[in-house]
Amino acid sequence: MSISRRDFLRGAATTGVVSLCGSNALASETHTGNPDRYGVLVDLSLCSGCRTCEAACYEENKNRDTNRRTDNEHEGNLPPPRVPFDDLSVTATRRRPSGGVYTVVNRYQAQGATGQDRNVYRKLQCFHCDEPACASACFVSALTKTKEGAVVYNPNVCVGCRYCMTACPFSIPGYEYDNPLTPRVKKCTFCYHRTSVGRPPACVEACPYGVMTFGKRSDLVRFANEKILAHPERYVHQIYGENEVGGTAWMYLSPVAFDQVGFRTDLGTTPYPELTRGFLSIVPPVLVLWGPALMGVYAFTQRKEKLAEREKRDAVGTAVASAVAAAEQKAAKQFEAAMKKADKERELAVKKAVEETKKATAEQEAK
C-alpha cells in the first residue's frame, strides 16, 4: 500500500504521543460493529442551498451550556452567525466548519453528465467516521465513538494538543482560539442529545426538501443503492462515505463527480487508525518521539522566555533606579549651586545697601 506525503506527515504528527502513552488510545472502543448505529444519507441532487440546516443547527446549539464542562455536555454555545441565514450569497465562498460553526453549505459549479454546468450544493459537517482518526490520535480519549454512531468530545480531559485537528482527513474539528481560559475543540456532535434517543439531528429534521435521511446506517446504504439503481442517470454510481476511510456515519449521493463538489477522493478505504498503527513500524524513533520532544522544547522555551522576561524587568528596574539616582544627584547639585548663587547675590545686595546707606549718611552730614 502506498502512502502519500500528506498522509505520512498527518500520521507522523498524530502518532508520537500515542505510541508513548501505550495502546489505550488506539485500542479504544469504536462500536463500528454495532449494526444499529445511526447515520445520515445526503442527496446532493435535492439540495437548493437554502441554509435551513445551518439555521437549525445554530438554534439547536446556541444555548446548550458547556460552562459546566461535565462528561455529558458535548455541545454548545454557538455564537450568532456572521452572515444572516437568509443571505444565500455566502454559499459561493469555500467555507468550512470552525469553532463557532458546526455545519456549512457551499455552492459549486460542476459539470453534469450532459456536459452542462450546473450549481450543486454540498452540506459539510463532521463525518463521524466509523473508526475516527481524531479519536485514535487523542492520547487522553477526549474524543470517543459512541455505539449510536456519534463521535463526541469531553472537554474535561482535553489537553488542547489539537492532534485531532491534524489527524482528521476531512479537516473538520475547529478550536476556540478566542477563548483564552477554557478553549475547546468544536465540531458537529451529530446532535448526540437527540440521536442517542433515536431522534434525527436538528438539521435533518428542519430540511424542507428531504435532502437528508436519518436512520440505521445499514438501511441507508441499502436505500442509497436502490436510488442509484432506480435513477442511474441522476447519480454518480458511488455512495461517498460507505467505504472511505473505513466508512462514515454521514454518506452522500451526488449528481456530479465528488471531486467537483469539494470531496477528497484520495483517501482510500483503509481506516486511518490502521494507518496510524502502520506508521509506528516505518518511521524512525526520532519521528515517533517528536511530539513529546516538541512539548519538552516548548516547556523549556517558555521557561527560558519567562527568565528572559524577568531579567529584562530586573534590568529595566535597575536602569530606572540608576536614572532616578542620577537625576536626584544632579538635582541636588543644581540646588546647591543655586543656593550658593543666591547667597552670593544676597551678600552683594547687602554690601551694596550698606555702602549706599553710608554714602547717603555722609552726604547728609556734609549739608
C-alpha positions as CSV (number, residue, x, y, z in Angstrom):
1,M,0.0,0.0,0.0
2,S,1.4,3.4,-1.0
3,I,1.2,6.3,1.4
4,S,1.1,9.9,0.2
5,R,3.4,12.5,1.6
6,R,0.4,14.3,3.1
7,D,-0.9,11.2,4.8
8,F,2.7,10.4,6.0
9,L,3.0,13.8,7.7
10,R,-0.5,13.5,9.1
11,G,0.1,10.1,10.5
12,A,3.5,11.1,11.9
13,A,2.1,14.2,13.6
14,T,-0.6,12.1,15.3
15,T,1.2,9.1,16.5
16,G,4.2,10.2,18.5
17,V,2.3,10.8,21.7
18,V,0.0,7.9,21.2
19,S,2.9,5.5,20.9
20,L,4.4,6.7,24.1
21,C,1.2,6.5,26.0
22,G,0.6,2.9,25.2
23,S,-2.1,1.3,23.2
24,N,-5.1,2.7,25.1
25,A,-6.0,5.4,22.5
26,L,-5.5,3.1,19.6
27,A,-7.4,0.3,21.2
28,S,-10.3,2.4,22.3
29,E,-13.8,1.1,21.7
30,T,-15.2,2.4,18.4
31,H,-18.5,0.5,18.2
32,T,-18.2,0.1,14.5
33,G,-19.6,-3.4,14.8
34,N,-22.9,-2.1,16.1
35,P,-25.4,-2.9,13.3
36,D,-27.8,-0.4,14.9
37,R,-25.6,2.6,14.7
38,Y,-27.1,5.6,13.1
39,G,-26.2,7.6,10.0
40,V,-27.4,10.2,7.6
41,L,-27.7,10.0,3.8
42,V,-27.4,13.3,2.0
43,D,-28.8,13.6,-1.6
44,L,-27.0,16.5,-3.2
45,S,-29.3,16.4,-6.2
46,L,-32.1,17.7,-4.0
47,C,-30.3,20.5,-2.1
48,S,-31.2,24.1,-3.0
49,G,-28.7,25.8,-0.8
50,C,-31.4,27.4,1.4
51,R,-29.2,27.2,4.6
52,T,-32.1,26.0,6.6
53,C,-29.9,23.3,8.0
54,E,-27.4,25.9,9.2
55,A,-30.1,27.9,10.9
56,A,-31.5,24.8,12.6
57,C,-28.0,23.8,13.8
58,Y,-27.5,27.2,15.3
59,E,-30.9,27.3,17.0
60,E,-30.3,23.8,18.4
61,N,-26.9,24.6,19.9
62,K,-26.8,28.3,20.6
63,N,-27.9,27.9,24.2
64,R,-26.5,24.5,25.0
65,D,-24.4,25.3,28.0
66,T,-20.9,23.7,28.3
67,N,-19.7,26.0,31.0
68,R,-20.2,23.2,33.5
69,R,-17.9,21.1,31.4
70,T,-19.4,17.8,32.5
71,D,-19.0,14.5,30.8
72,N,-22.5,14.7,29.3
73,E,-22.0,18.2,27.8
74,H,-20.7,17.6,24.4
75,E,-22.4,20.5,22.6
76,G,-22.6,24.2,23.0
77,N,-22.9,27.8,22.8
78,L,-22.6,28.7,19.2
79,P,-22.2,32.4,18.5
80,P,-24.5,34.3,16.2
81,P,-23.8,33.9,12.5
82,R,-21.6,36.5,10.9
83,V,-23.9,36.4,7.8
84,P,-27.7,36.1,8.3
85,F,-29.0,32.7,7.3
86,D,-31.3,34.3,4.6
87,D,-28.2,35.6,2.8
88,L,-27.5,32.9,0.3
89,S,-24.6,34.7,-1.4
90,V,-22.3,33.3,1.3
91,T,-22.6,29.8,-0.2
92,A,-20.4,31.0,-3.1
93,T,-17.4,31.0,-0.7
94,R,-15.5,27.9,0.3
95,R,-16.4,27.8,3.9
96,R,-15.7,25.0,6.4
97,P,-16.8,24.3,9.9
98,S,-15.0,26.1,12.7
99,G,-15.0,26.7,16.4
100,G,-18.3,28.7,16.1
101,V,-20.0,26.9,13.1
102,Y,-20.8,23.2,13.1
103,T,-22.2,22.9,9.5
104,V,-22.0,24.9,6.3
105,V,-23.5,24.7,2.8
106,N,-21.3,25.7,-0.1
107,R,-22.2,26.1,-3.8
108,Y,-20.1,24.5,-6.6
109,Q,-20.4,25.0,-10.3
110,A,-20.0,21.5,-11.7
111,Q,-20.4,19.7,-15.0
112,G,-23.1,17.2,-15.1
113,A,-23.4,14.0,-17.1
114,T,-24.9,16.0,-20.1
115,G,-21.8,18.3,-20.1
116,Q,-23.7,21.3,-19.0
117,D,-22.6,23.4,-16.0
118,R,-24.9,23.4,-13.0
119,N,-24.9,24.5,-9.4
120,V,-24.6,21.8,-6.9
121,Y,-24.8,22.5,-3.1
122,R,-22.9,20.5,-0.6
123,K,-23.6,20.4,3.2
124,L,-20.5,19.8,5.2
125,Q,-20.1,18.8,8.8
126,C,-18.2,16.2,10.8
127,F,-18.5,12.8,9.0
128,H,-18.5,10.8,12.3
129,C,-16.2,8.2,11.0
130,D,-16.8,4.5,12.0
131,E,-13.1,4.4,13.0
132,P,-12.3,8.1,13.7
133,A,-8.7,9.3,13.2
134,C,-9.3,12.1,15.6
135,A,-10.2,9.6,18.4
136,S,-7.2,7.4,17.6
137,A,-4.9,10.4,17.7
138,C,-6.2,11.6,21.1
139,F,-4.0,10.1,23.8
140,V,-6.4,11.2,26.6
141,S,-9.6,9.9,24.9
142,A,-11.2,13.3,24.8
143,L,-12.9,12.1,21.6
144,T,-14.8,8.8,21.5
145,K,-17.0,6.9,19.1
146,T,-20.4,6.1,20.7
147,K,-22.4,3.0,19.9
148,E,-25.1,5.2,18.4
149,G,-22.6,6.5,15.8
150,A,-21.7,9.9,17.0
151,V,-18.1,10.9,17.7
152,V,-18.3,13.0,20.9
153,Y,-16.0,15.2,22.8
154,N,-15.2,15.5,26.5
155,P,-13.6,18.9,27.4
156,N,-12.8,17.8,30.9
157,V,-9.8,15.6,29.8
158,C,-8.7,17.6,26.7
159,V,-5.2,19.0,27.0
160,G,-5.5,21.2,23.9
161,C,-2.8,19.5,21.9
162,R,-5.1,19.6,18.8
163,Y,-3.7,16.4,17.3
164,C,-7.3,15.6,16.4
165,M,-7.4,18.6,14.1
166,T,-4.2,17.4,12.4
167,A,-5.4,13.8,12.2
168,C,-8.9,14.4,10.6
169,P,-8.8,13.6,6.9
170,F,-11.7,15.9,6.3
171,S,-10.2,18.9,8.3
172,I,-13.3,19.3,10.4
173,P,-12.5,20.0,14.1
174,G,-12.3,23.7,15.0
175,Y,-10.8,25.3,18.0
176,E,-11.9,28.2,20.3
177,Y,-8.8,30.4,19.7
178,D,-10.7,33.4,21.0
179,N,-11.3,31.7,24.4
180,P,-8.0,32.1,26.4
181,L,-9.2,30.5,29.6
182,T,-11.1,27.3,28.7
183,P,-10.7,26.7,24.9
184,R,-12.4,23.6,23.5
185,V,-12.2,21.6,20.3
186,K,-15.5,22.3,18.5
187,K,-17.3,20.2,15.8
188,C,-20.7,18.8,14.9
189,T,-21.9,16.5,17.6
190,F,-24.4,14.6,15.4
191,C,-26.9,16.1,17.9
192,Y,-25.9,13.4,20.3
193,H,-28.6,14.5,22.8
194,R,-31.1,13.7,20.1
195,T,-29.6,10.7,18.2
196,S,-28.8,8.9,21.5
197,V,-32.5,8.5,21.9
198,G,-33.3,7.8,18.3
199,R,-34.3,11.3,17.2
200,P,-32.8,12.8,14.0
201,P,-30.3,15.7,14.1
202,A,-31.9,19.1,14.1
203,C,-30.5,19.9,10.6
204,V,-32.1,16.7,9.2
205,E,-35.5,17.4,10.8
206,A,-35.5,21.0,9.5
207,C,-34.6,20.4,5.9
208,P,-37.7,21.4,3.8
209,Y,-36.6,19.4,0.7
210,G,-35.9,16.0,2.2
211,V,-32.2,16.2,1.3
212,M,-31.2,14.2,4.3
213,T,-32.4,10.8,5.5
214,F,-31.7,9.7,9.1
215,G,-31.7,6.0,10.1
216,K,-29.6,2.9,10.7
217,R,-26.5,3.1,8.6
218,S,-27.1,-0.4,7.1
219,D,-30.6,0.7,6.0
220,L,-29.2,3.9,4.5
221,V,-26.6,2.1,2.4
222,R,-29.4,-0.2,1.0
223,F,-31.7,2.8,0.4
224,A,-28.9,4.7,-1.4
225,N,-28.2,1.7,-3.7
226,E,-31.8,1.5,-4.5
227,K,-31.9,5.1,-5.5
228,I,-28.9,4.7,-7.8
229,L,-30.4,1.6,-9.5
230,A,-33.8,3.4,-9.9
231,H,-32.2,6.5,-11.4
232,P,-28.8,5.7,-12.8
233,E,-28.8,8.8,-14.9
234,R,-29.2,11.0,-11.9
235,Y,-26.4,9.9,-9.7
236,V,-22.7,9.0,-9.7
237,H,-22.6,5.3,-9.0
238,Q,-21.0,5.7,-5.7
239,I,-22.0,6.3,-2.1
240,Y,-19.4,8.6,-0.6
241,G,-18.7,7.6,2.9
242,E,-19.8,4.0,2.5
243,N,-16.2,2.8,2.4
244,E,-14.0,6.0,2.6
245,V,-11.5,5.8,5.5
246,G,-13.3,2.7,6.6
247,G,-16.8,4.2,6.4
248,T,-18.5,7.2,7.9
249,A,-21.9,7.9,9.5
250,W,-22.6,10.7,7.1
251,M,-22.9,9.5,3.5
252,Y,-23.6,11.3,0.2
253,L,-25.2,10.8,-3.2
254,S,-24.2,13.2,-5.9
255,P,-25.3,14.1,-9.5
256,V,-21.7,15.0,-10.4
257,A,-18.2,13.7,-9.7
258,F,-17.5,14.1,-6.0
259,D,-14.2,15.9,-6.6
260,Q,-16.2,18.6,-8.4
261,V,-18.0,19.5,-5.1
262,G,-15.1,19.6,-2.8
263,F,-14.9,16.0,-1.6
264,R,-11.5,14.4,-1.2
265,T,-11.2,11.4,-3.5
266,D,-7.7,10.3,-2.4
267,L,-8.5,8.9,1.0
268,G,-8.8,5.2,0.2
269,T,-10.8,2.7,2.2
270,T,-8.4,1.9,4.9
271,P,-9.4,3.3,8.3
272,Y,-6.9,6.0,9.4
273,P,-6.3,4.3,12.8
274,E,-4.8,1.4,10.9
275,L,-2.5,3.8,9.0
276,T,-1.6,5.2,12.4
277,R,-0.6,1.8,13.6
278,G,1.4,1.2,10.5
279,F,3.4,4.4,11.0
280,L,4.8,3.1,14.3
281,S,6.7,0.4,12.4
282,I,8.0,2.5,9.5
283,V,9.0,5.8,11.0
284,P,12.3,6.3,12.8
285,P,12.2,6.6,16.6
286,V,13.2,10.3,16.4
287,L,10.0,11.0,14.4
288,V,7.8,9.0,16.8
289,L,9.3,11.0,19.7
290,W,8.9,14.3,18.0
291,G,5.6,15.2,19.7
292,P,6.8,14.8,23.3
293,A,10.2,16.3,22.3
294,L,8.5,19.4,21.0
295,M,6.3,19.6,24.1
296,G,9.5,19.5,26.1
297,V,11.2,22.1,23.9
298,Y,8.1,24.2,24.2
299,A,8.1,24.0,28.0
300,F,11.9,24.8,28.0
301,T,11.3,27.7,25.7
302,Q,8.5,29.0,27.8
303,R,10.7,28.8,30.9
304,K,13.6,30.5,29.1
305,E,11.3,33.2,27.9
306,K,10.0,33.8,31.4
307,L,13.5,34.0,32.7
308,A,14.4,36.4,29.9
309,E,11.4,38.5,30.7
310,R,12.3,38.5,34.4
311,E,15.9,39.5,33.6
312,K,14.5,42.2,31.3
313,R,12.3,43.5,34.0
314,D,15.2,43.5,36.5
315,A,17.4,45.3,34.0
316,V,14.8,47.9,33.4
317,G,14.3,48.3,37.1
318,T,18.0,48.7,37.6
319,A,18.2,51.2,34.8
320,V,15.3,53.2,36.1
321,A,16.7,53.2,39.6
322,S,20.1,54.4,38.3
323,A,18.4,57.1,36.2
324,V,16.4,58.2,39.2
325,A,19.5,58.3,41.4
326,A,21.5,60.2,38.8
327,A,18.6,62.7,38.4
328,E,18.4,63.2,42.1
329,Q,22.1,63.7,42.4
330,K,22.0,66.2,39.5
331,A,19.1,68.0,41.1
332,A,20.9,68.1,44.4
333,K,24.0,69.7,42.8
334,Q,21.9,72.1,40.9
335,F,20.0,73.1,44.1
336,E,23.3,73.5,45.9
337,A,24.7,75.7,43.1
338,A,21.5,77.7,43.1
339,M,21.7,78.2,46.9
340,K,25.3,79.3,46.7
341,K,24.5,81.7,43.9
342,A,21.6,83.1,45.8
343,D,23.7,83.5,49.0
344,K,26.4,85.4,46.9
345,E,23.8,87.6,45.3
346,R,22.3,88.3,48.8
347,E,25.7,89.2,50.2
348,L,26.3,91.6,47.3
349,A,22.9,93.1,47.7
350,V,23.5,93.7,51.5
351,K,27.0,95.1,50.9
352,K,25.6,97.4,48.2
353,A,22.8,98.5,50.5
354,V,25.3,99.3,53.4
355,E,27.5,101.3,51.1
356,E,24.6,103.3,49.7
357,T,23.5,103.9,53.3
358,K,26.9,105.1,54.3
359,K,27.1,107.4,51.3
360,A,23.7,108.9,52.0
361,T,24.6,109.5,55.6
362,A,27.9,111.2,54.7
363,E,26.1,113.5,52.2
364,Q,23.5,114.4,54.9
365,E,26.2,115.3,57.4
366,A,28.0,117.4,54.8
367,K,25.0,119.6,54.3
